[in-house]
Amino acid sequence: MNQLNETDYGTPARVSEQEVTLEIDGVAVTVPAGTSVMRAAVEAGVNVPKLCATDSLEPFGSCRLCLVEIEGKDGRKMKGYPASCTTPCESGMKVQTQTPKLAEIRRGVMELYISDHPLDCLTCPTNGNCELQDMAGAVGLREVRYGYEGENHLEMKKDESNPYFTYDPSKCIVCNRCVRACEETQGTFALTINGRGFESRVSAGQMDSFMESECVSCGACVEACPTATLTEKTVIMLGQAEHSKVTTCAYCGVGCAFKAEMKGNEVVRMVPWKDGQANHGHSCVKGRFAWGYATHKDRILNPMIRKSISDPWQEVSWEEALSYAASEFRRIQAKHGKDSIGGITSSRCTNEETYLVQKLVRAAFGNNNVDTCARVCHSPTGYGLKQTLGESAGTQTFDSVMKSDVIMIMGANPASGHPVFASQIKRRLRQGAKLIVIDPRTTEMVKSPHVQADYHLKLRPGTNTAIITALAHAILSEGLQKEDYIRERCDVKSYEDWKAFVLRPDNSPEAMAETTGVPAEAIRGAARLFATGGNAAIYYGLGVTEHAQGSTTVIGIANLAMCTGNVGREGVGVNPLRGQNNVQGSCDMGSFPHELPGYRHISDSTVRSQFEQAWGVTLNPEPGLRIPNMFDAALDGSFKGLYCEGEDIVQSDPNTQHVAAALQSMECIVVQDLFLNETAKYAHVFLPGSSFLEKDGTFTNAERRISRVRKVMPAKAGKSDWEVTVALAEALGYPMPYNHPSEIMDEIAALTPSFHGVSYAKLDKLGSIQWPCNDAAPEGTPIMHIGSFIRGKGKFLNTQYFATDEKVTQRYPLILTTGRILSQYNVGAQTRRTENSQWHSEDVLEIHPHDAEDRGIREGDWVGIESRAGQTVLRATVTEKVQPGVVYTTFHFPESGANVITTDNSDWATNCPEYKVTAVQVLPVSQPSEWQQHYQRFNREQLDLLKGEKVAEPLVTK
């Protein structure tokens, strides 16, 4: 998939059942009604000159280069010279794109552009990739009659404030493409044209710098710019790329496709691929610009071992490191039993890598002690949707939202966590869709430019189940449910039982108002809108799943969708927004201790026998340990060894001190990662990992879309991650004879019904595939549950609300909840090593003005946050985004210790931690917490040990 230059059709494609046929330069062409003359010309093989037009934006008609001559079907010439970008095709038209008069007009227009443009093409960073330069050649411009003596813009200063791109107004031709991209594609409306006539120039905000403005650095403006006005600093530094390869972003669960544009083995820039079926050529600041971590100086490129975590690290060969790890695992099993070791897979790794880790644990370790970080984020999604609809995944494609009339967002802030999809939601809202937001905070999705939620149900943290049941009560009590749909598609007995439960007086919005903090009339209004507003879709995130009743709320969401008939077509559905790039895939691949790939229970002898035959081993039929059980077993002395690939459990899991104590009690921890992360500081073997730019494989995004990850540079440590796992298996005496990740996918497809039709060849042909992909759906399944549910009849389950055990008290009167911010990602290991830290350099605590005033806290003060699990210190920001009684922080920086204070409460069905509800007290302080002081000393010690230096008095003796 090498693609450097792509065809630009000038205007977006149109969809219409009606077609029109016209003639362009004597060539007949048939296109859908509504297609522009410019696009039809390109499809006929004719390139009309253009500057303000591009096929990612609606036509604007300002540059006047694309003028054509048109004769109608009545034989009469159209008046003047219409712009081909804004003129729709009509049957019988005869279009001339090249005449002497058109050539004269275009040269004149081009001459005016060039008369106020620096003639520095040879030293310009976009030389060779500049549309202005190309169009000057295309129109045959050979001289410019107008000199530079008069007023011009050539001395205007550059704006270098953004760390990733430069704005040079002297080269701006005021084509408006950047402004339109910010509006139409991104939806931020941060750019405008300031001034009129000759004075007009692009402005970020009210003549702010880009960094001072509301710009979110998505790169849409840079991508749209036809000149060197907006240029990536990497292009300025490295020059134009020579070749490119299409791959998939390794950040969030949107799964954006990018062209990695390269010079040799060096990435020049990442360009969102316009044919990417998840992102359609759009991107966010992380995927577009924050890829520098792949070559960061902190990367560890040589395997290392040590006997104890108070010993200096020793660099060794791959063979020695793998041999040592294997011998330690075997020693531990011989001493403590077969179940004394296990593995953790990562949602940041590919499907193929994750599949190999769970295979290693089951086939080489001989147990089922394998779990994944999806345990701590979306395991309730798997349980809840499996029970109700029959499949542990979202029902829709992202594009489905463009046919939604009502959008409900619950416990998610797509603007921060899934920004490219958020732009698509905003686009649909601007077209008139209605919005319901259920969230304790006032997020960007509640109110932002041209977006205003119709209902914001600002509930108390921990009351999700109560509000979902109250919404259902309002719908049923007012007779707004879709009885025909229910009786045709759902299990009627379960529906009748659920209906009787929901209609109990104690589940009414009035009864629940005191519990949730949301007025009954707001709940009823939102319920009416959802049930009667047309196609209604639900999108939810970790604010739903990371609760003691996370699984219950997911079940409640499915109940709500089924009872209103909103599953099984475009524009509706139940859609979990996966936080990391491969959360869906890590679950699909059998990373849970009770499930083999494809969500089939390990106790099923028929399924197990298929894997036993393929893998040549006898599998243990008993489920293994979940991550929390591994920690508990480590502390009681029965779990002693861990293989952790691509995951930082010390920073990401709750109750950090409990996790650290568990790791210190183990005898051999093997960490495979890019950096010496917080978990690696407790490790005995470090195996260098590979970034997404150094590997082949696949990711599966939140819409079940399987996309190719393509290797664009050699693995810097000598091995890709899948090769490391294969080598460890072989060192343990279990051969895994793969030559390429495509062979691993072939094995996955052979053993996993929903992947039966997946292959690299098909992915290369189709671009991506949404599973299930099998004989029944050879090209995948964009929309699930059409006609009937996967489980047969949809099943309603009761959702009794139980208050969390984590209750506010006089000692801990506030509720802490956590989330993410746009510029940083998860534990920050990647984004903290990029310029993204210029936007967010520390985790801060949001606190309401009333709570701040009661405690004498002012903006920027250091505050101590104490829970029953621990204490940390953060800087406070006073804001009305949070409601009184609620405080909020992020978890992107290890020194913040956000998870020092989160407790080990968890979901009743899946052990997903209750990150979103922690009772705390917040008070002003003057020094770091005891834990932070310990962390600072421990961190310094471990960094010294990384350099090979001995530590005089180590904090740990293990």
N, C-alpha and C positions, 0 to 999 in steps of 0.2 A: 504494500500500500504506500508506494512512494508518490507523493503529490506535492509539488511546490506551487504551481500556479493552477488555479481553478477558474472555470468559466464564470464570468459575472454577466447575468442576463439583464441587468439594469433595473428591473422591477420584479416584485415578488410574483410567484406563480399564482394563477387563479384556478379555482375549482368550479366547474359548471357542467351540467349535463348537456348544455347547448354548445355547439361548436360553430365557428365561423371560418370561412375560407377567403383569403385575400391574396393579392399578388405583390411581392416585394422585389423590386429590381428584376421583374420578369419571372420570378420563381414563385410558384403557388405554395402556400403554407396554410395548414389548418390548425387552429388553436382553440382552447376553451373561450367562450364568450367572456369579456372583461379583460382579456390579456392586452397588454399595451403593444403598440406598434413596435416599440424598441425590443421587447422580449421576443415578439414574433420574428423580427428581423434576425436576432441572434440564433433562434431556432432554425431559421432558413439559411444560416451560414453567413449572414451579413452583419458586420460589426459597425454600428452607428457610433460616431464619437460622442463621448459623454464625460462629465465631471461631477455633476451633483447627483447623479443616479447610481444606485447600486441595488442589487436584488435583495438585500436584507432590509431595505427601507421602502416606505411608500414613496411614489414619485413626487417630485417637488417642482421641477420645471424652471429652475433659476439660471442654469449656466448657459443656456441657449446654444450649446454645441450640437445638440441632437436634433436640430430642426430637419424636417423632411418636406417633400412635396407630395400631396395626396390628391388623387382623383377618385371621386365617389363612383358608386355603381351606375349613377345617372350620367356619367361622363363629364361632370362639371368639376373643375379644380377647386379644392378647398381654399378658402380665403387665407392669404398669408402663408407663413411657413410654420405649421404647428410643431410643438415639441413632441417627439415620438414617445417620450417617457410618460407623458400625461394623456396621450391620445389613445382611447381604446379601439381595438380592431373592429371593423364592421365588414360583413360579407360584401364581396364585390369591390372592395377598395383596391386601388392600384397605387402603390407607394414607390416613390423614387428617393433613394437615400444619397445618390451621388449625381449632382448636376453642377454645371459651372457656377450657377448662382449660389447654391448651397456651399460650395467650396469657398467662394468669396466671403460669404457671411461668416463661416466658421473661422477662416483665417483672421478676419477682422476682430471677432470676439476673442480669439486666442491672443492676438496682438495686445489687446487691452489687458488681459490677465498678466502677460509677461512683462508689460511696461511697469508694473508695480511688484515685481518679484525678483529676488536676488538671482543673479546669473552665476551661481556657484555650483553648477551641476557636478563638476568633477570632484569636488570636495564635500558634496552633500551626502549625508548618511543614507538617503534613499535612492541614490543614483543607481539606475538599473531596475528600480522597483517603484517608480513614481508615475502616477497616472497623468499628472500635468506634463511631464516630460514625454510620455507616450503620446498624448493627444497633440502636443506641438508637432511631433513627427507625423501623426496620422492626418492632420489637416494640411500638412505641407508648409508650415510656417518657416520662412527663411530669413526674414528681417523684421525688426521692430522699429517703426518710424518715430515712436514717442520716446524721448530721452528721460533721464532721471532728474532733470534740473528742477522740475516743479515739486509740489508736495507729494510725499510718498510715505510708505510705512517701513522702509528698509532698516531704520535704526531702532526699531522697537525692541525692548529687552525680552529675553527669554524668561520663562517661568520654569525654574529647575526644582521647585519645591517638592514635587512628587518624586519618590525614590525610584520609580520604575519608568517614567516617561518624561519627556521634555515638551513644553509648549513654546513654539517659536512663532509669535504673531506676525513677524515680518514675512512669513511664507504662507500666511492664511489667504485663501481666495474666497472666503465667506460663502462657501458652497452649502453650508448648513448641515452637512452630513453628520458631524459630531453632535450637534445639538439634537438632531432628529434621532440619532442612535441612543442618546441619553434618555430621550422621551419614549420612543417607540419600543426599543429593544430592552433597555434596562429599567425604565420607569422611575428614575430618580429625579429627573427634571433639574439637574444641577447646573446645566449649561444654558446660556442664552446668547443672543446677538446683542451686544451693547453698542449704542450709537446708531446713527442713521447715515445713509448714503456713504460718502467716502470715509466717514469716521467709524463705520461699523466693523467690529471685530468680535470674535468669540470671547465670552467672559464666563469664568466659573463663579457662580453666584453674582454678587454685586461688585464686580471687579476685584474679587478675592483671588488669592493664589489658589491653585488646585488643592493644596493641603488644608487650606483654611475653609474651603467651601464644603458643600454637602456631597461632593464627588466621592464615590465608593471605590474608585480605581478598578472597575470591572474590565476596563480596556475596550469597551464598545466604541468609544470615541476614537481611540488610536486605530482600531481596526477599520473604522469607516473613513478615516482621513485619506484623501487622495494625494496629498503632498507630504512634505517633511515637517508640516506644522506640528503634528503630534507624533512623536517617534519614540520607540523603546530605547532606553539607554544602553541596553545590550547590543542593539543594532548599531548605535553610534560608536560603541566601543569595538565591536567585533566585525562589523561590516555585514553585507548581505549574505543570507544563507545560500548554500549550494544545492542542498537536497533536503527532503523531508520524509517523515514516516508518520502515519496515523496511529495514535495510541489512545489510551483512556486515562483520564485524570485519577490520581490516587488520593483525592481528598474526600468529599462528602458522598452521600448515596445517590446524587443525581447522575453521576457517571458520564460526565461531559467528554466528548471526543475532541481530541486536539491533534494538530499537526505539529510534531516536534521538528522545527526547522533547524538544520544542522550545517556546520562547517566541519567536515571530517567527523570526528567523534564528539565535537563540542556543540552543545545546544546554543543556538543564537536567540531563539525565542519560541514560545509556545503559542500557537495561533488556534483559536477555536475553529473546529472543522465545520463548515457550513452544512455538510451532509450528516453530521452527528445527529442521530435520531432522538437523543435525549436532550440535546442543547441547541440544535439548529444554528450553530455558529455563534452562540453567546457564551459568556464565561463570567467568572468572578475573580476577585483580586488574588485568591489563593491559586486556582488552577492556571490563571493567565500569567501570573508573575512570580509566585512564591515557590519556585522549583529549585532555587539555588542551594537548598539544603543537601541536594544530591552530591554536590561537590564541596561541601563545607569542610573546613579544616578539622572539625571535631569528629569526623567519621573515623571509625576504627577499621583498618584494612587488613590487619593480621590477626589470626587466631591467638587467644591467650588462655593460660591456665594459672591456677593457684590452689594451694591446699586449703587455705583458710581465708576468710574475707578480711583478715588483718594482715595478710601477706601481700607483698608487691606482685603485680601482674607480670607474667613472664610470656614474652612472645614465642610462639612455637609454630611448627609447620601445621598444615591442615591435617596431615596424617596423624601427627602426635596428639593434636587437640581432640580429634574424633576418637582415636584409640583410647585416650584417657577418659573421655566422657563415657564411652561404652563400657570400659572396665569398671568405672565407678558405679554405673547403673547395675551392672551384673553383680558387683560386690554387695550393693545395698539389697538387691532382691534375694541374694543368697542368705543374707543375715536377717532381713526383716520380712521377707515374704514377697510373693509376686505382685501384690497390690500396693507395695510401698513406694512406687514411683508413678509418675503420670506426665501428661503434656497439656499445654495450653496453646490453642491456635489463635490466629489474629484476623480480625476483619479488615486489616490493612494489606493482608497478603492475598495472592491470587486464589482462585478456586482450586487450581492444581496443587499449589503448595499446601493449602489447608487440608485437602483430601489426603495428601501424603502424610501429614502429621497425624491425623486420626488413624490412618492405616498403620503407621509406625507404632502407635500406642497399642492398637488392638492386636496387630500381628507380631510385632517384635517385642513389646513389653509384655504382651499376654494378658492385658486387662482392658477395662473400658474407662480408665481414669483420664478422660479427655474432655475438655470444656473449652469454651471460647468467650471472648469479651462480649459477645451478644448476650451472654447470661446477664450482664450488668446493664443492658440497655433494652433489647427488644425480645427477650424470651417470653414475656407475657403476650406479645403479638402472636408468636408461634402457637402458644397454648390456646388463647382465646379464639383466634380465627379457625384453628383446626377443629375446635369443639362445635362451633356454630355453622361455619360455611364449608368446612372440610379440607381447607388448604391453608398452610402457614405462610401466607404471603398476601400482598396487596392485590386488588382486583383489577386495576386500571393501567393504562399507559398515561404518562404525563400529559400528552396532547389531549387526552379526554377532558381535561378541565376547560378547554375552550368551548365545550358544549354544555358546561354546567350553568345552571341558572341561580343556584344557591350553593355557596361554598362555606363549609364549616371547618374552621381550623381549631383544633383542641390540643393544648399542651405542646405547642410548637411555635417557633418563630422562623418561618422559612426565609425571611429577609436576612437573618444571621446564619442559620444553619444550612439552608438549601437555596442560596440566593438566585441561581439561574432559574429554578422552578418558581421562586417568588416573583420574578419578573414576568413569568408567563401568567401567574395568578393575577398580578396587577393589570396585565393587558386585558384579561377577561373582565375584571372589575370595571375597567374604563369603558368596556363595551356594554356595561349595564348589569352584570351579575351582582347578586346580593351577597353580603358577607356576615357570618356569625363567628366571633372569636370567643373561645372559652379559655381564659388564661388569668392567673393571679396578677400578672403585670400588664401594663399598657405598653405593648410592643409596637414595632414599626408597622405591623400588619393591622393594628387597630386604627392608627391615624398616621398618614404620610402623604406626600403630594399626590393629589388625585385619587386617594384611597381613604375611605371612611367606613369603618365597620357599621353595619346596620344595628347589630347588637354586640356589645362586649359584656359577656357574663364574667365579671371579675370575682371569681370564687375564692374561698379560702383554700390554701394548699391542703391537700388530703381529702377533699370532698368531691372528687371527680365522679365516683360511683353515685353519690347522692344526686348530683345535678343531671347526670345522664338518665337516671331512673325518673327524676322529676320531669324531664323533657318528654319521656315516653308516657308518663301519666297524663300530661297535658294533651298529647296527641290522641291517646285512647279515650280520655274522658270527653273530648270534643268530637269524637268519631271521625278523626282525620286519617286513620290508618287505611291502607289499601287492602281491603278484605279479599278481593278477587285474587290479587297477587299472592297473598299469604296462603289462601286455600289451595292455590294451584302449585306453589313452589315450596311451601314450608310444611313441617310436621305440625299438624293441626292440634294434636294433643298437647305438645310442648307450648304451642302458642296460647291455648286456652289457659293452661296453668300459669304461664307468664303474665297473661292479661289480668287474671285474677290477682296475682301478686302486685303488679304495677298499680292497679286501681285501688289498692288499699289507701285509706286516707292518710296514713303516715308517709306515703310516697308522693303526695301532692306537692306542687311548687310552693303552696302556702306553708305546708308543714316543713318543707326542706329549706325554706328561706333563712330561718335562723341558723341552720347547720351550715349552709353554703355561703351565707352572706350576700346572696343575690336576690333582689326583689322578685316576688312571685310573678308579677306582671311582665318583667323582662324575660323570665323563663318561658312563660306562656307565649309571649310575642315571638321569641326565637323558635319555639316549637311549631307555631302556626306557619311561620315563614318556611321552615325546613320541610314541613309536610305538604304544603300547598304551593310552593314557589316554583314548581317545575323540577327539572333535573337537579337533584341535591347530592353533593359529594362531601365526604368527610375525610379530612387529612389530619393526622395526629402524630405526635412525636413522643419524646422521652418524658414530657410532662404528663403523659397518660400512663406510660409503662413503669416508670421508676417510683412506684408507690406500693404500699402493703396490699392494696387492692388493684394492682395494675392489671392482672388478668381479668378481674371482674369488670373493670371499666372497658377493656377491649371487647369483652362479651357484650356489654351494654351498648357499645357503639355498633356492633354487628346486629344486635336486636333492633336498634333504631333504624338502621338502613333497611333491614328486611321488612319491618312493619310498615314502612313508607314506600316499599317497592323500589328502593334505590340501589339495587345490585343487579348487574347482568346486562348493562348496555353502556354506551358512551355517555359521559357527563355525570356519572353517579359513582357509587362504589365506596369501599372502605380502604383507605390508603395510608399505611404506615410510612412515615418519612424516616428512612434509615439514616443514622448519623454518620457512619463511616462508609468508605467506598465499597466495601464488600461484606457488610453485615448480612445481607440476604444470602450471599454466596457461602459464607462461613457456616450458616445454618443449613443450607441446602446440602453441604458436603459431609454432613454427619459428625459435626464437631461436638455434639452433646453426648454425655455419658450413657444415655439410654436409647440413642437413635443412630442408626446407620444412614448413609447418604439417601436422600429422598424421604426423610422423616419416617422411617420404618423402624419399629421397635426392635431392640437387640434380642428380645426374648422370642421373637417370631422365628421358629425353627426353619420355615421355608425360605424366608429372606436370608437368614443367617447362613444357610447351606449354600446359597448362591455365592456369597462372599468367601466362604470357606473354600469352595471349589476354585474360585478365581485367584485367591491369595495363597492357597496351599497350606492353610493352617486350620486348627480348630479354635473357634472363637468362644470366649466366655459369654454365656447367656445372661449374666447378671449385670445390671447397670453399674457403672463405676461412680466415682466421686465427682460432685460438682465443685466449682472453685471454692465456695465457702467451706465445703466439707473437707477439701484438701488442706485448708488452713487449720481447721479444727483438728484434723488427724495429725498434722505436723506437730501441733502443740501437745497432743497426747502421746507423741512418739512413734506413731505407726506409719507416717508418711514422710519419706526421707529424701526423695529425689524428684526433680522437676525439669522438664524440657519446655522452655517458653520461647516461642518464635514470634517476634514482631509485636509483643504486647508489654505494656508497662504497668503491671498490676499494683505496684507500690503506689504509684501516683493516681491510677484510675479507679481502684477499688475502694470501697468505704472502710472507715475505721483504719486509717493508715498504720497506727501503732500496732494494731492486731495483726495486720498483714506482715509488717516488718518482723514482729516477734515470731510469726510462723516461718518466715524465710530463714531467720537466724537459727531456727531449730533443725533445719534440713542439712544433709551431709553433702549433697551435690546438686547445684542449680546450674543448668546450662541455658544461657541466654543467647539468642540469635537476633541481632539487631544492627542498626546503622551506627548508633551512638551508645556511650556508656550511660544508659538511662537509669532511672531510680531503682529499677529492679536489678539491673546488671551490677549495681554497687553491692548487692548481696550474693553475686554469682561466684562460681568456682571455675566455670569454663565460659569463655566468650567466643562465639562464632560470628564473624562479620556477616552482616546482611547485605542485601542489594536493594537499591531503590527501584521504583517502577520503571525508570528509564533503562534499567540494566537487565530486564527480564521479559520473557515471553509468557503469556498465559491469558487468563480471562478474569474479569470482574463481573459481578451480577449486581445491578443497582436496585433501587427501591421499587421499580416497576417490573422487576423480574427480568430485566434486559441484560443478556449476556453479551459482553463486548470484549473485543480483543485488546490485550496489552501487548505492545510490540517492543522488542529490544532495540533501542536506538544507539546504545553505546556498550562497550564491553563491561562485564562486571568488574568493578574496581578492585574487589578483593579476590578476584580469580574464579569465584563460583557464584552462580545465581542461587537464590534461596532453595529452590527445588532440588538442586544438585547437592546442597549441604544435607538436606534430610535424607536423600538417597544414600549419601556416603555414611551418615550415622547409622542408618538401617543395616548397611553392609558391614559396618564395624561391629554391630550387634549380632551378626551372623544371619541376617535376613536379607537376601538380595532383592533389589528393586531394579530390574534391568530396563530402565527407560533411557531413550536417547534424546528425547525432545518432549516438552510439555504437551504437544499435540497427542502423543501416545498416552499420556495420563488422562487427557480429556476423552480419548477413545474408550479407556477403561471406565471412566465415570459414566459415559453414555451407555455402555453395555450393561452396567449394573444399576442404573438409576432410571426408572420409568419416565420421569418428567424430562430427562435429558437424552432419551434414546436417539433422537434425530439430530443432536448437536455434534458438529465437527468443525475443525478450523477451516476446512474448505468451504463449508456452508456459511460460516461467519464472514469469511472473506468475500463471499458472493453477495450476501444479504446486508452486510454492514453490522448487524446485530440481530439477536433472536431473543424473544421473550418466551421463557418456558411456561407451561409444558410445550415441548417440541418433540413430537413422536409421530407414529404412523397416522394418528387421528388429526394431528396438526403439524404437518411437515415443515412449515415455515414459522411456527410459533403461535402464541396465543396472546394477542394484545389485551383483550378484555376477557376476564374469567367469569364463570358462572352464567354464561348466556344460555337461556332455556331451562337450565337446571343447575343446582349446586353440585360441587364436586362430591359431597357426601351423600347426594341424592336429594333428600328434603332438608331445607334449612332448619336448624334446630334453635329454638329460643331457650335461654337459660335464665333463671332468676338472678337478680343482682342486688342482693340485700346489702345495704350499706352498713359497714362497721367502722367506727372511728379508729384511726391508727393508735397503736400503743404509745406513739410519740406525741405526748400532749404538752401543751404549754402549762407552766406552773409559775408560782411566785418567783422561784429561782431562775427559771428559764421561760420568760414571758413572750418571747418572739419566735416566729417560725422562719427558719432559713430555708430558702429554695435555691437551686443552682441552674445554670444554663450556659449558653455559649455566646460568643461575640463573633462578628463577621470576619475580622482579620486574623483571628487565631483559630487553631484546630485541635480539638481533643486535648491531649496532654501537652501539646505545644512543641513536641520534639522536633517537628518539621518547621512549623511557622516561626518559632522563636529564633530559628537560625536563618531568618530572612529579614528583609527590611519591613515586613509586616509589623514588627514590634514598634515601628514608629507610630502606629495608630493605637496600639494597646500594649504597653510595656509592663503592666502589672495587673494582677487581679485586684479589683476594688469591691467594697461592700456598698451596695445601694441601700439606703435607709430613708424612710419617709420623714419629711420635715417635723411632724408632730413627735415621732419617736426620737429624732435627733435632738429636738429642743428639750424634751423631758430629761435627756441624758447629758445635756451640755455639749453635744457633738456638733462641730461645724465642718463645712466643706474642707476636705483634705486632711482632717484629723486622723491620727492613728487610733484604731479601736480594737479592743480585744473581743473576740467572739468565742464564747465558751458554751459547750454542750456537755452532756453526760459522758461523751466519748473522749473529749479533749478540748484544747484551746489553741487558737492561733490569733495572729494580729494582721489586720489589713488596713489600708487607707479607706476612709469613708467618702462616699459621694452622696449628697443629699438630693433626693429626687422624688417627684410624685409618680414616677413610673411604677413604684411599688405602693401598695396600700398600707395604711397603718397596721402595725402588728406583724408585718412581713419584711424580711431583709433578703437580699439576693446577691449572689456572687458567681463568678466563673471559676474554672479549675485548670487554666492553661499553664500556670507557672508552678513548679514543684515547691518552691520556697514559700508559696502562699499557704500551703497546708489545708486547702479546702476540704479534703477528705480526712483530715485529722479529726474534724468535728462531726462529719456525717457518721451515723450509727450503723450497726449491722442489722437493723430492721430490714425485712425483705418481703417480697410478694409471697402470698400464701401458696401459690401453685408452682412457682419457678425459682424462687430465691433471688429474683431480681432485686437489687438493693433499693431502699427507699431514700434515694438521694434528695428527693424534692420536699421532704418534710423532716426537719430537724429542729427540735426546741432548743433555743439558745438565749443567752443574755449578751448584750452588746454594751460595752462601757469604754470610756476614754482610757488610754494607757500611754505609757511613755517609753516602753521598750518592747522588743520582740518577746513572743511567748517562750516558755521553757522548751517546748518542742522545736521551735524555730532556731533557738540557740544551739540545741543539740544537732539539728539538721545541718546548720552551717559548719559546725566542727566535723561532723561525719562526712559531709560533702567534700570539705577540704582534704580530709584524710584520704578519701577514696580517689580524689584526683591526683594526690601525691603518689598513691600506690599505682595509679595508672602510668605515671612517669617512671615507675620502677624504684621509687624512693621508699625506704623503710620509715615507719612512723614510730616515734619514741614511746608514746603512751596511747595505743589505739583505744577507741571508744568501745570496740567490740572485741571479743576474744575468739569468736567462732571462725 
